[in-house]
């Protein structure tokens, strides 16, 4: 841990210990502790068993504060850090509040102005329709990777990308009470930096409708950096969810595009309440088309099946289990995290995990 990180930890813990002095500002400490035992077997490579963090919900701690300014106005901050519960390390090296670091001014009538590091509109619009919340062996995140040749790799290489978050962002979020409408706008500067330093120019928008059992929404996030000289990187999402009572069903389509390369992700999800728990299932398919230079991306596709159950022991504590299977075709070699490396193109990956989650 470097000196800057140690100093940030000291300030954060010091602020938490001053709860009495800051009580009128509404400062709170909360978070999630989640850990699971996972076994992944990749075709022809055998199986690997490991202890992992954040398979039902990402392990994290959050410092949050608000102040009522009167007249329907409020100010607030949100500092959120991911924690690898199996090792105790930060989930992002040299970045303490990697998940979110924002300052905001909110109005009940005009919405919220938010500054700092946060989720991009497309991710916000995608993750709510994933039964596994983008984490675990059955996560839709398994098909959002810069490993295969395609638009994500062309736009970011091995550098931090904007498929989930961006730094240096200015956002406007719609207020509640606009007849079920929701959404917002985002702009972020690269501050003359490069993709290798996680600096990108980002423009994004999200618009949706949520009322009663129906949710429909769409989003676009456009990114430019020093690697996108052949064309900007677009991340588009269109999705819908309907609650039938006995089951909630979602359908989401996400398209990544850069220059002549395209990646299409389709997700069908379901949540079925059962007693004190919930059965979750998803079917996801990813397909590539177009080209990167002289390399054709056609006929590369993969499929993932996920099935899980979450049993609530209380309002804050749950036990869970999840199964997943990925099958690849063409040049793709997607694999569940935690297995042996070196899966051959066209191979398959299977995973199972059992864990516990506690909200605090």
ZANUVO-864479 format. One record per residue (C-alpha): x, y, z; residue number from 1; chain. Coordinates in nm, 4 decimals, always signed. Example, Ala and Ser with C-alpha at 12.3 -4.5 7.8 and 13.67 -1.06 7.14 Angstrom:
(atom (+1.2300, -0.4500, +0.7800), 1, "A")
(atom (+1.3670, -0.1060, +0.7140), 2, "A")
end
This chain:
(atom (+0.0000, +0.0000, +0.0000), 1, "A")
(atom (+0.1606, +0.3327, -0.1062), 2, "A")
(atom (+0.1739, +0.6523, +0.1045), 3, "A")
(atom (-0.1178, +0.8157, -0.0760), 4, "A")
(atom (-0.3403, +0.5130, -0.0166), 5, "A")
(atom (-0.2409, +0.4992, +0.3509), 6, "A")
(atom (-0.3241, +0.8672, +0.3884), 7, "A")
(atom (-0.6645, +0.8188, +0.2236), 8, "A")
(atom (-0.7403, +0.5270, +0.4552), 9, "A")
(atom (-0.6461, +0.7412, +0.7541), 10, "A")
(atom (-0.8778, +1.0226, +0.6491), 11, "A")
(atom (-1.1654, +0.7851, +0.5775), 12, "A")
(atom (-1.1347, +0.6002, +0.9088), 13, "A")
(atom (-1.0911, +0.9263, +1.0946), 14, "A")
(atom (-1.4112, +1.0598, +0.9387), 15, "A")
(atom (-1.5984, +0.7435, +1.0399), 16, "A")
(atom (-1.4796, +0.7824, +1.4008), 17, "A")
(atom (-1.6193, +1.1375, +1.4148), 18, "A")
(atom (-1.9785, +1.0204, +1.3857), 19, "A")
(atom (-2.0934, +1.2387, +1.6771), 20, "A")
(atom (-1.9362, +1.5555, +1.5376), 21, "A")
(atom (-2.0755, +1.4914, +1.1891), 22, "A")
(atom (-2.4175, +1.3646, +1.2940), 23, "A")
(atom (-2.6009, +1.6682, +1.1532), 24, "A")
(atom (-2.4512, +1.5914, +0.8099), 25, "A")
(atom (-2.5841, +1.2350, +0.8100), 26, "A")
(atom (-2.2530, +1.0542, +0.7538), 27, "A")
(atom (-2.2832, +0.6742, +0.7442), 28, "A")
(atom (-2.0620, +0.3706, +0.6944), 29, "A")
(atom (-2.2188, +0.0721, +0.5172), 30, "A")
(atom (-2.1241, -0.2046, +0.2794), 31, "A")
(atom (-2.1352, -0.5710, +0.1818), 32, "A")
(atom (-1.9216, -0.8689, +0.2848), 33, "A")
(atom (-1.9583, -1.1587, +0.0379), 34, "A")
(atom (-1.7461, -1.4697, +0.0018), 35, "A")
(atom (-1.7866, -1.8056, -0.1733), 36, "A")
(atom (-1.6104, -2.1317, -0.2478), 37, "A")
(atom (-1.5851, -2.1709, -0.6257), 38, "A")
(atom (-1.4893, -2.4652, -0.8471), 39, "A")
(atom (-1.4203, -2.4073, -1.2184), 40, "A")
(atom (-1.3435, -2.6774, -1.4708), 41, "A")
(atom (-1.2138, -2.5717, -1.8122), 42, "A")
(atom (-1.2172, -2.8246, -2.0958), 43, "A")
(atom (-0.8978, -3.0372, -2.1102), 44, "A")
(atom (-0.7430, -2.8354, -1.8247), 45, "A")
(atom (-0.8932, -2.9936, -1.5141), 46, "A")
(atom (-1.0587, -2.8168, -1.2229), 47, "A")
(atom (-0.9532, -2.5437, -0.9787), 48, "A")
(atom (-1.1140, -2.4758, -0.6389), 49, "A")
(atom (-1.0724, -2.1356, -0.4760), 50, "A")
(atom (-1.2136, -1.8927, -0.2230), 51, "A")
(atom (-1.3507, -1.5850, -0.3994), 52, "A")
(atom (-1.5049, -1.2528, -0.3027), 53, "A")
(atom (-1.8290, -1.0922, -0.4190), 54, "A")
(atom (-2.0164, -1.3664, -0.6047), 55, "A")
(atom (-2.3679, -1.2568, -0.5102), 56, "A")
(atom (-2.2844, -0.8889, -0.4605), 57, "A")
(atom (-1.9473, -0.7178, -0.4791), 58, "A")
(atom (-1.7788, -0.6904, -0.1386), 59, "A")
(atom (-1.7376, -0.3213, -0.0559), 60, "A")
(atom (-1.7470, -0.0501, +0.2047), 61, "A")
(atom (-1.9184, +0.2860, +0.1588), 62, "A")
(atom (-1.8801, +0.6233, +0.3249), 63, "A")
(atom (-2.1810, +0.8390, +0.2473), 64, "A")
(atom (-2.2983, +1.1761, +0.3721), 65, "A")
(atom (-2.5835, +1.4178, +0.3037), 66, "A")
(atom (-2.6782, +1.7633, +0.4228), 67, "A")
(atom (-3.0239, +1.9163, +0.3902), 68, "A")
(atom (-2.9783, +2.2692, +0.2551), 69, "A")
(atom (-3.3464, +2.3591, +0.2732), 70, "A")
(atom (-3.5882, +2.4433, -0.0055), 71, "A")
(atom (-3.5697, +2.0914, -0.1498), 72, "A")
(atom (-3.1910, +2.1093, -0.1953), 73, "A")
(atom (-2.9313, +1.8733, -0.0504), 74, "A")
(atom (-2.5573, +1.8177, -0.0846), 75, "A")
(atom (-2.3835, +1.4856, -0.0502), 76, "A")
(atom (-2.0821, +1.2666, -0.1139), 77, "A")
(atom (-2.0380, +0.8951, -0.1858), 78, "A")
(atom (-1.7048, +0.7137, -0.1475), 79, "A")
(atom (-1.7149, +0.3416, -0.2325), 80, "A")
(atom (-1.4290, +0.0930, -0.2357), 81, "A")
(atom (-1.4272, -0.2673, -0.3511), 82, "A")
(atom (-1.2654, -0.5237, -0.1186), 83, "A")
(atom (-1.1287, -0.8649, -0.2151), 84, "A")
(atom (-1.2581, -1.0474, +0.0917), 85, "A")
(atom (-1.0375, -1.3531, +0.0322), 86, "A")
(atom (-0.7174, -1.1459, +0.0633), 87, "A")
(atom (-0.8259, -0.8140, +0.2149), 88, "A")
(atom (-0.6814, -0.6186, -0.0772), 89, "A")
(atom (-0.8420, -0.3364, -0.2722), 90, "A")
(atom (-1.0032, -0.4666, -0.5904), 91, "A")
(atom (-0.8197, -0.2040, -0.7988), 92, "A")
(atom (-0.4488, -0.1450, -0.7378), 93, "A")
(atom (-0.3547, +0.2074, -0.6248), 94, "A")
(atom (-0.7179, +0.3239, -0.6319), 95, "A")
(atom (-0.8883, +0.3288, -0.2939), 96, "A")
(atom (-1.2401, +0.4361, -0.3938), 97, "A")
(atom (-1.2433, +0.2464, -0.7225), 98, "A")
(atom (-1.6168, +0.1805, -0.7380), 99, "A")
(atom (-1.7436, +0.5344, -0.6877), 100, "A")
(atom (-1.6165, +0.8723, -0.5681), 101, "A")
(atom (-1.8713, +1.1503, -0.6188), 102, "A")
(atom (-1.9897, +1.4833, -0.4848), 103, "A")
(atom (-2.3440, +1.5932, -0.5629), 104, "A")
(atom (-2.6010, +1.8704, -0.5387), 105, "A")
(atom (-2.9593, +1.7449, -0.5598), 106, "A")
(atom (-3.2942, +1.9164, -0.6056), 107, "A")
(atom (-3.6323, +1.7482, -0.5701), 108, "A")
(atom (-3.7555, +1.9511, -0.8659), 109, "A")
(atom (-3.4525, +1.9689, -1.0975), 110, "A")
(atom (-3.2647, +1.6431, -1.0328), 111, "A")
(atom (-2.9077, +1.5765, -0.9274), 112, "A")
(atom (-2.5760, +1.7175, -1.0456), 113, "A")
(atom (-2.3049, +1.4596, -0.9699), 114, "A")
(atom (-1.9268, +1.5009, -1.0094), 115, "A")
(atom (-1.6584, +1.2317, -1.0006), 116, "A")
(atom (-1.6033, +0.8645, -1.0761), 117, "A")
(atom (-1.9231, +0.6674, -1.1376), 118, "A")
(atom (-2.1062, +0.4126, -1.3528), 119, "A")
(atom (-2.1548, +0.4968, -1.7209), 120, "A")
(atom (-2.5172, +0.5114, -1.8475), 121, "A")
(atom (-2.4938, +0.1903, -2.0520), 122, "A")
(atom (-2.3762, -0.0177, -1.7566), 123, "A")
(atom (-2.6457, +0.1275, -1.5308), 124, "A")
(atom (-2.8994, +0.0345, -1.7954), 125, "A")
(atom (-2.7627, -0.3196, -1.8394), 126, "A")
(atom (-2.6898, -0.4467, -1.4892), 127, "A")
(atom (-3.0440, -0.4033, -1.3515), 128, "A")
(atom (-3.1635, -0.6638, -1.6038), 129, "A")
(atom (-2.8979, -0.9231, -1.5127), 130, "A")
(atom (-3.0326, -1.1651, -1.2462), 131, "A")
(atom (-2.6757, -1.2249, -1.1263), 132, "A")
(atom (-2.5897, -0.8541, -1.1021), 133, "A")
(atom (-2.2787, -0.8816, -1.3224), 134, "A")
(atom (-2.0925, -1.0959, -1.0623), 135, "A")
(atom (-2.0314, -1.4640, -0.9860), 136, "A")
(atom (-1.9867, -1.7674, -1.2090), 137, "A")
(atom (-2.3020, -1.6831, -1.4086), 138, "A")
(atom (-2.2356, -1.3093, -1.4441), 139, "A")
(atom (-2.3035, -1.1300, -1.7688), 140, "A")
(atom (-1.9571, -0.9783, -1.7086), 141, "A")
(atom (-1.8090, -1.3062, -1.8358), 142, "A")
(atom (-1.8878, -1.1808, -2.1881), 143, "A")
(atom (-1.7602, -0.8255, -2.1378), 144, "A")
(atom (-1.3880, -0.8720, -2.1816), 145, "A")
(atom (-1.0967, -0.7244, -2.3749), 146, "A")
(atom (-0.9431, -1.0694, -2.4247), 147, "A")
(atom (-1.0955, -1.1646, -2.7636), 148, "A")
(atom (-1.0183, -0.9636, -3.0761), 149, "A")
(atom (-1.3068, -0.7200, -3.1118), 150, "A")
(atom (-1.4276, -0.3677, -3.0373), 151, "A")
(atom (-1.3409, -0.3670, -2.6645), 152, "A")
(atom (-0.9827, -0.4829, -2.7193), 153, "A")
(atom (-0.9357, -0.2439, -3.0125), 154, "A")
(atom (-1.0556, +0.0527, -2.8060), 155, "A")
(atom (-0.8782, -0.0146, -2.4776), 156, "A")
(atom (-0.6261, -0.2976, -2.5085), 157, "A")
(atom (-0.5359, -0.4134, -2.1573), 158, "A")
(atom (-0.6004, -0.0636, -2.0119), 159, "A")
(atom (-0.8983, +0.0345, -1.7925), 160, "A")
(atom (-1.2124, +0.0627, -2.0051), 161, "A")
(atom (-1.5481, +0.2383, -1.9841), 162, "A")
(atom (-1.7793, -0.0632, -2.0057), 163, "A")
(atom (-1.8591, -0.0128, -1.6344), 164, "A")
(atom (-1.7258, +0.3192, -1.5002), 165, "A")
(atom (-1.5434, +0.6331, -1.5952), 166, "A")
(atom (-1.3477, +0.8950, -1.4058), 167, "A")
(atom (-1.3613, +1.2751, -1.4395), 168, "A")
(atom (-1.7375, +1.2688, -1.5012), 169, "A")
(atom (-2.0087, +1.5319, -1.4772), 170, "A")
(atom (-2.3649, +1.3939, -1.4647), 171, "A")
(atom (-2.7188, +1.5171, -1.4505), 172, "A")
(atom (-2.9770, +1.2680, -1.3207), 173, "A")
(atom (-3.3523, +1.3131, -1.3571), 174, "A")
(atom (-3.5558, +1.3751, -1.0414), 175, "A")
(atom (-3.8198, +1.1292, -0.9268), 176, "A")
(atom (-4.1807, +1.2060, -1.0060), 177, "A")
(atom (-4.1644, +1.2745, -1.3781), 178, "A")
(atom (-4.4422, +1.0294, -1.4574), 179, "A")
(atom (-4.2219, +0.7219, -1.4349), 180, "A")
(atom (-3.9456, +0.8647, -1.6539), 181, "A")
(atom (-3.5859, +0.8144, -1.5400), 182, "A")
(atom (-3.2416, +0.8692, -1.6851), 183, "A")
(atom (-2.9635, +1.1184, -1.7177), 184, "A")
(atom (-2.6702, +1.2630, -1.9101), 185, "A")
(atom (-2.2946, +1.2167, -1.8612), 186, "A")
(atom (-1.9832, +1.3900, -1.9874), 187, "A")
(atom (-1.6230, +1.3088, -1.8973), 188, "A")
(atom (-1.2894, +1.4565, -2.0010), 189, "A")
(atom (-0.9687, +1.2713, -2.0807), 190, "A")
(atom (-0.7749, +1.5649, -1.9281), 191, "A")
(atom (-0.5139, +1.5175, -2.2038), 192, "A")
(atom (-0.4403, +1.1689, -2.0718), 193, "A")
(atom (-0.4235, +0.8302, -2.2469), 194, "A")
(atom (-0.6142, +0.5029, -2.2361), 195, "A")
(atom (-0.3216, +0.3436, -2.0521), 196, "A")
(atom (-0.3881, +0.5861, -1.7652), 197, "A")
(atom (-0.7635, +0.5252, -1.7729), 198, "A")
(atom (-0.8345, +0.8665, -1.9268), 199, "A")
(atom (-1.1129, +0.8855, -2.1840), 200, "A")
(atom (-1.3530, +1.1330, -2.3397), 201, "A")
(atom (-1.7013, +1.0042, -2.2609), 202, "A")
(atom (-2.0481, +1.1187, -2.3602), 203, "A")
(atom (-2.3522, +0.9219, -2.2469), 204, "A")
(atom (-2.7270, +0.9313, -2.2035), 205, "A")
(atom (-2.9933, +0.7069, -2.0532), 206, "A")
(atom (-3.3721, +0.7269, -2.0729), 207, "A")
(atom (-3.6240, +0.4833, -1.9291), 208, "A")
(atom (-3.9727, +0.4320, -1.7965), 209, "A")
(atom (-4.0507, +0.2433, -1.4757), 210, "A")
(atom (-4.4047, +0.2184, -1.3427), 211, "A")
(atom (-4.5887, -0.0746, -1.1903), 212, "A")
(atom (-4.4611, -0.4079, -1.3206), 213, "A")
(atom (-4.2954, -0.2645, -1.6344), 214, "A")
(atom (-3.9458, -0.1258, -1.6878), 215, "A")
(atom (-3.8135, -0.0266, -2.0321), 216, "A")
(atom (-3.4985, +0.1724, -2.1015), 217, "A")
(atom (-3.2218, +0.2540, -2.3454), 218, "A")
(atom (-2.8728, +0.4011, -2.3151), 219, "A")
(atom (-2.5713, +0.5029, -2.5208), 220, "A")
(atom (-2.2163, +0.5629, -2.3994), 221, "A")
(atom (-1.9604, +0.6928, -2.6504), 222, "A")
(atom (-1.5876, +0.6836, -2.5694), 223, "A")
(atom (-1.2866, +0.8349, -2.7433), 224, "A")
(atom (-0.9199, +0.7990, -2.6520), 225, "A")
(atom (-0.5797, +0.7745, -2.8170), 226, "A")
(atom (-0.6597, +0.4166, -2.9340), 227, "A")
(atom (-0.9893, +0.4958, -3.1111), 228, "A")
(atom (-0.8389, +0.6830, -3.4057), 229, "A")
(atom (-1.0282, +0.4560, -3.6491), 230, "A")
(atom (-1.3610, +0.5505, -3.4875), 231, "A")
(atom (-1.5157, +0.6066, -3.1464), 232, "A")
(atom (-1.6280, +0.3213, -2.9202), 233, "A")
(atom (-2.0065, +0.2934, -2.8807), 234, "A")
(atom (-2.1808, +0.0961, -2.6054), 235, "A")
(atom (-2.5590, +0.0722, -2.6679), 236, "A")
(atom (-2.8191, -0.1005, -2.4501), 237, "A")
(atom (-3.1926, -0.1573, -2.4986), 238, "A")
(atom (-3.3747, -0.3568, -2.2298), 239, "A")
(atom (-3.7106, -0.4371, -2.0715), 240, "A")
(atom (-3.8408, -0.6147, -1.7621), 241, "A")
(atom (-4.1887, -0.7245, -1.6587), 242, "A")
(atom (-4.2998, -0.8521, -1.3197), 243, "A")
(atom (-4.5720, -1.1170, -1.3561), 244, "A")
(atom (-4.5851, -1.1744, -0.9802), 245, "A")
(atom (-4.4846, -1.5402, -0.9919), 246, "A")
(atom (-4.1796, -1.4499, -1.2017), 247, "A")
(atom (-3.9924, -1.1434, -1.3236), 248, "A")
(atom (-3.8546, -1.1710, -1.6776), 249, "A")
(atom (-3.5984, -0.9477, -1.8490), 250, "A")
(atom (-3.4626, -0.9133, -2.2008), 251, "A")
(atom (-3.1569, -0.6971, -2.2695), 252, "A")
(atom (-2.9518, -0.6310, -2.5818), 253, "A")
(atom (-2.6074, -0.4698, -2.5634), 254, "A")
(atom (-2.3931, -0.3772, -2.8616), 255, "A")
(atom (-2.0271, -0.2739, -2.8560), 256, "A")
(atom (-1.8976, -0.1182, -3.1761), 257, "A")
(atom (-1.5717, +0.0392, -3.2870), 258, "A")
(atom (-1.4752, +0.1070, -3.6484), 259, "A")
(atom (-1.5666, -0.2157, -3.8405), 260, "A")
(atom (-1.5857, -0.4409, -3.5325), 261, "A")
(atom (-1.9124, -0.5303, -3.3601), 262, "A")
(atom (-2.0043, -0.7403, -3.0543), 263, "A")
(atom (-2.3675, -0.8183, -2.9695), 264, "A")
(atom (-2.4688, -0.9491, -2.6251), 265, "A")
(atom (-2.8234, -1.0752, -2.5681), 266, "A")
(atom (-2.9464, -1.1603, -2.2181), 267, "A")
(atom (-3.2682, -1.3326, -2.1107), 268, "A")
(atom (-3.3166, -1.3363, -1.7340), 269, "A")
(atom (-3.5680, -1.4593, -1.4759), 270, "A")
(atom (-3.6259, -1.4212, -1.0994), 271, "A")
(atom (-3.8666, -1.6630, -0.9270), 272, "A")
(atom (-3.9532, -1.6000, -0.5595), 273, "A")
(atom (-3.9647, -1.9183, -0.3497), 274, "A")
(atom (-4.0427, -1.8868, +0.0225), 275, "A")
(atom (-3.7574, -1.6999, +0.1904), 276, "A")
(atom (-3.5474, -1.7169, -0.1231), 277, "A")
(atom (-3.5310, -1.6655, -0.4950), 278, "A")
(atom (-3.4381, -1.8786, -0.7953), 279, "A")
(atom (-3.2403, -1.6927, -1.0611), 280, "A")
(atom (-3.1725, -1.8001, -1.4192), 281, "A")
(atom (-3.0148, -1.6462, -1.7265), 282, "A")
(atom (-2.9335, -1.7329, -2.0849), 283, "A")
(atom (-2.6781, -1.5154, -2.2579), 284, "A")
(atom (-2.5394, -1.5217, -2.6102), 285, "A")
(atom (-2.2534, -1.3173, -2.7549), 286, "A")
(atom (-2.1736, -1.2894, -3.1251), 287, "A")
(atom (-1.9102, -1.0963, -3.3216), 288, "A")
(atom (-1.9192, -0.9571, -3.6739), 289, "A")
(atom (-1.7169, -0.7308, -3.8989), 290, "A")
(atom (-1.3398, -0.7149, -3.8793), 291, "A")
(atom (-1.0352, -0.5757, -3.7017), 292, "A")
(atom (-0.7777, -0.4992, -3.9674), 293, "A")
(atom (-0.7484, -0.8112, -4.1839), 294, "A")
(atom (-0.8973, -1.0380, -3.9155), 295, "A")
(atom (-1.2621, -1.1339, -3.9724), 296, "A")
(atom (-1.4812, -1.1624, -3.6621), 297, "A")
(atom (-1.7680, -1.3465, -3.8291), 298, "A")
(atom (-1.8759, -1.6876, -3.6951), 299, "A")
(atom (-1.7357, -1.6192, -3.3478), 300, "A")
(atom (-2.0025, -1.6695, -3.0839), 301, "A")
(atom (-2.0551, -1.8150, -2.7359), 302, "A")
(atom (-2.3411, -1.9046, -2.5013), 303, "A")
(atom (-2.3752, -1.9045, -2.1242), 304, "A")
(atom (-2.6380, -2.0724, -1.9062), 305, "A")
(atom (-2.6712, -1.9742, -1.5416), 306, "A")
(atom (-2.8889, -2.1071, -1.2602), 307, "A")
(atom (-2.8799, -2.0047, -0.8967), 308, "A")
(atom (-3.0672, -1.9865, -0.5681), 309, "A")
(atom (-3.0453, -1.7256, -0.2905), 310, "A")
(atom (-3.1854, -1.8102, +0.0550), 311, "A")
(atom (-3.2410, -1.5177, +0.2902), 312, "A")
(atom (-3.1553, -1.5950, +0.6527), 313, "A")
(atom (-3.2574, -1.2384, +0.7453), 314, "A")
(atom (-3.3002, -0.8995, +0.5797), 315, "A")
(atom (-2.9226, -0.8583, +0.5735), 316, "A")
(atom (-2.7768, -1.2108, +0.5455), 317, "A")
(atom (-2.8180, -1.4724, +0.2721), 318, "A")
(atom (-2.6749, -1.8044, +0.1561), 319, "A")
(atom (-2.6500, -1.8761, -0.2171), 320, "A")
(atom (-2.5414, -2.1272, -0.4780), 321, "A")
(atom (-2.4862, -2.0838, -0.8529), 322, "A")
(atom (-2.4118, -2.3059, -1.1535), 323, "A")
(atom (-2.2867, -2.1870, -1.4913), 324, "A")
(atom (-2.1759, -2.3293, -1.8246), 325, "A")
(atom (-2.0059, -2.1473, -2.1148), 326, "A")
(atom (-1.9709, -2.2984, -2.4618), 327, "A")
(atom (-1.7555, -2.1258, -2.7258), 328, "A")
(atom (-1.7481, -2.1442, -3.1038), 329, "A")
(atom (-1.5039, -2.0150, -3.3615), 330, "A")
(atom (-1.2037, -1.8279, -3.2223), 331, "A")
(atom (-1.3631, -1.7478, -2.8848), 332, "A")
(atom (-1.2352, -1.8900, -2.5552), 333, "A")
(atom (-1.4453, -1.7220, -2.2852), 334, "A")
(atom (-1.3980, -1.8864, -1.9459), 335, "A")
(atom (-1.5353, -1.8415, -1.5955), 336, "A")
(atom (-1.2930, -1.6605, -1.3661), 337, "A")
(atom (-1.0944, -1.8812, -1.1307), 338, "A")
(atom (-1.0206, -2.1717, -1.3631), 339, "A")
(atom (-0.6950, -2.2914, -1.5196), 340, "A")
(atom (-0.5626, -2.0606, -1.7911), 341, "A")
(atom (-0.5123, -2.1630, -2.1514), 342, "A")
(atom (-0.8623, -2.2678, -2.2621), 343, "A")
(atom (-0.8496, -2.3490, -2.6330), 344, "A")
(atom (-1.0679, -2.1692, -2.8853), 345, "A")
(atom (-1.4083, -2.3361, -2.9070), 346, "A")
(atom (-1.3695, -2.4958, -2.5627), 347, "A")
(atom (-1.6132, -2.4978, -2.2716), 348, "A")
(atom (-1.6006, -2.3773, -1.9113), 349, "A")
(atom (-1.8143, -2.4887, -1.6143), 350, "A")
(atom (-1.8408, -2.3348, -1.2697), 351, "A")
(atom (-2.0182, -2.3857, -0.9385), 352, "A")
(atom (-2.0023, -2.1820, -0.6185), 353, "A")
(atom (-2.1588, -2.1691, -0.2742), 354, "A")
(atom (-2.1341, -1.8611, -0.0574), 355, "A")
(atom (-2.2662, -1.6180, +0.1986), 356, "A")
(atom (-2.3483, -1.2476, +0.1766), 357, "A")
(atom (-2.3928, -1.0026, +0.4651), 358, "A")
(atom (-2.5034, -0.6405, +0.4275), 359, "A")
(atom (-2.3987, -0.3977, +0.6986), 360, "A")
end
